[in-house]
Amino acid sequence: MIETLNSIGIDTKKIDSKPIHNRKETLELLKCSNPTLTKYKRRGWLKHSKFKNQTYYTADTIYKCLEHQLNIHQYSSNEWDALWD
């Protein structure tokens, strides 16, 4: 999955650099606008936590959001290979 994200321009090193990212950093990492980020939260793709009126996202939730966007979570490589056998 990391290679796929790097090939489409997502900087996985920045995601992994910190365990928690604020809203502005998450917007840069996902390369989206604030309304799009809100849409991801409403759909349940992106879980957030609040502390002192600030919104934070973990690296795991950012990766899960990317998985939902790219439909990577539907099949693992073994399941995909089994479809063609």
C-alpha positions in Angstrom: 0.0 0.0 0.0 2.9 2.4 0.8 4.2 2.1 -2.8 0.8 2.8 -4.2 0.4 5.9 -2.0 3.9 7.2 -2.9 3.2 6.6 -6.6 0.1 8.9 -6.5 1.9 11.6 -4.6 1.0 11.0 -1.0 4.0 11.6 1.3 3.9 8.6 3.6 7.1 9.8 5.4 5.2 12.9 6.6 2.3 10.7 7.8 4.7 8.4 9.7 6.8 11.3 11.1 4.3 12.0 13.9 1.7 9.8 15.6 -0.8 12.7 15.8 -1.6 15.4 13.2 -3.7 18.5 13.5 -6.3 19.6 11.0 -4.0 21.8 8.9 -1.4 19.0 8.6 -4.1 16.5 7.7 -5.4 18.8 4.9 -1.9 18.9 3.5 -1.3 15.2 3.8 -4.6 14.2 2.2 -4.3 17.1 -0.3 -8.0 18.1 0.1 -10.0 21.1 1.3 -11.7 21.6 4.6 -15.2 20.8 3.3 -13.8 17.5 1.9 -12.2 16.7 5.2 -15.6 17.3 6.9 -17.2 15.0 4.4 -14.7 12.2 5.2 -15.5 12.6 8.9 -19.3 12.5 8.3 -18.9 9.3 6.2 -16.9 7.7 9.0 -13.8 7.4 6.9 -11.7 9.6 9.2 -12.0 9.5 13.0 -10.9 12.5 15.0 -10.3 13.5 18.6 -10.7 16.9 20.1 -8.5 18.5 22.8 -8.8 22.1 23.9 -11.0 23.0 20.9 -8.4 21.5 18.4 -9.1 18.5 16.2 -6.4 15.8 15.9 -6.1 12.8 13.7 -3.8 9.8 14.2 -1.6 8.4 11.4 -3.6 5.1 11.4 -6.9 6.9 10.8 -5.3 8.9 7.9 -4.2 5.6 6.4 -7.7 4.1 6.8 -9.2 7.1 5.1 -6.8 6.6 2.2 -7.8 3.0 2.0 -11.5 3.9 1.8 -10.7 6.4 -1.0 -8.7 4.0 -3.0 -10.7 0.8 -2.2 -7.6 -0.9 -1.1 -9.3 -2.4 2.0 -11.7 -4.6 -0.1 -9.2 -7.3 -1.1 -6.0 -8.5 0.2 -3.5 -10.0 -2.3 -4.4 -13.6 -1.4 -8.1 -12.9 -1.9 -7.5 -11.2 -5.2 -5.4 -14.1 -6.5 -8.0 -16.6 -5.3 -10.6 -14.9 -7.4 -8.7 -15.9 -10.6 -8.0 -19.5 -9.6 
